[in-house]
Amino acid sequence: MSPTEFQTPAPAALKGLLDVPVIEDSGMQPNPIIRVGDPWKIVLNWTIEGPMASAFAGDWIVRSMLEVMGPGVDLNLPDEVVQVDSTQPAFTRSYTKTLSIPGNAIQNEGVYKLVVAIVHHHQGVPTQTACFAEGPLLQFYVAPVP
């Protein structure tokens, strides 16, 4: 899957890319097949660049959702906040956010689609800069713990 572009009000002055989210199991390996009850992680990497990037301020609100494919219940994971100033002002700014998901977050086996939204907020108000990306399909399964 290729990176997803950010939507911005002035693409000539500010653009961005979100890499496809990487799913890590408890062994820290990319793996879309996860045992129900095991903790896992979503690793997000994104970059903004352009003349406006060095003057950008505020927060990134990172929202992740798991949409069940078939019967079951969707899951909205807790929002995470990344301060824009967590990187040095520059014409290119790169961010990484690791979301740690507890083992009890998914209760039932099944296939889920990961959806990620990263929305810029300034003084608590959403701006017109955001990225919406679909991640991989994830298979959760029930198995006895060894």
Secondary structure, 3 states (H helix, E strand, C coil): CCCEECECCCCCCCEEEECCCEEECCCCCECCEEECCCCEEEEEEEEEECCCHHHCCCEEEEEEEEEECCCCCCEECCCEEEEHHHCCCCCEEEEEEEEEECCCCCCCCEEEEEEEEEEEEECCEEEEEEEEEEEEEEEEECCCCC
